[in-house]
Amino acid sequence: MSEPDSAQEQPLDQDESAAAAASSSAAFSAPKSTRDTPPPARRPTDNSLVSTSSGASKKMKGSRRDSMRRRSSGFFAAARASFYRGRGQSGAGVETLRGNTGADFEGYATVHRGDGDGAFALFDISKLFCCGKKKDGLYFLLIKGYHCFVFKDEESKSPQYAIELINRTAVVQPAHNGHVPHIPHPGAGRDATYTTIHLETGLGDVEYKMTFANMNDGLAAKFCNAVSLASSEATAEQARKRLGHEGLLNKRSSVRYANAIGAEKTKEQPDAPVGAGEVLAGMPSPAF
């Protein structure tokens, strides 16, 4: 009988089998409690550095905002000085009134003072004394703050006059009641149609007629929206002042400047045409 191969495993005795089983059980048993093993060390966070950097960032933003506010205030202070030095003929151009945030409305329109038209114009005696007065025609309109500024064109250094918008309403007129201007509007073709808007007081009196060319920019609708917004904001500010809450008003520098210029330029509005009834009432009665 041949001897067993040396490479062949020999059977384990009882003690060796128990030891092997214990070793295998230990290898696959649950890990030890974490109380026995300390957690890995974390890198300490310096809260003081975080709060310091955050505070420095806020302070930098605040100082930058203050610096921009000072520069803006200085710019409008210089423009205001130019306006008064030039007796209202400079310092309030379109670019200046736009400011950094732009205007609420811009566009060309034919502007007609009052409700007089057609036959009523024959009785407008103000035309006899119109030398140097502002006439009806094509103007560039800009709404900022609580006023509508009327410029000769977009390059003007100052508006011809301003229209106060508090308690004013823009009313779109039917097409058959519209006005076709004699001067074509910029960008409008020969076949362009027009929309006329009446700017009315709270009592329904027509102060101005504005006629806009109907193009893709929807100027007439934008004008109505801008007038409504300006009128509402002006009314709300008036109520706050009446209640003594004027200190709560926080307007941008450009809006404050526009309101100041508007208050001065409203004094230069053209006179409302004299109606036929007023002229006839002033005529002497014929002798019989």
Secondary structure, DSSP 8 states (H G I E B T S, - for coil): -----TTS-----HHHHHHHHHHHHHHTS----TTTS---------HHHHHHHHHHHHHHHHHHHHHHHHHHHHHHHHHHHHHHHTTTSSS--HHHHHTTT--SEEEEEEEEESS--GGGGGG-GGGGG-TT---SEEEEEEEETTEEEEESSTT-SS-SEEEE-TT-EEEE--GGG----SS--TT--TT--EEEEEEE-TT--EEEEEEEE--TT-HHHHHHHHHHHHHHHHHHHHHHHHTT-GGG----HHHHHHHHHHHHHGGG-------HHHHHHHS-----
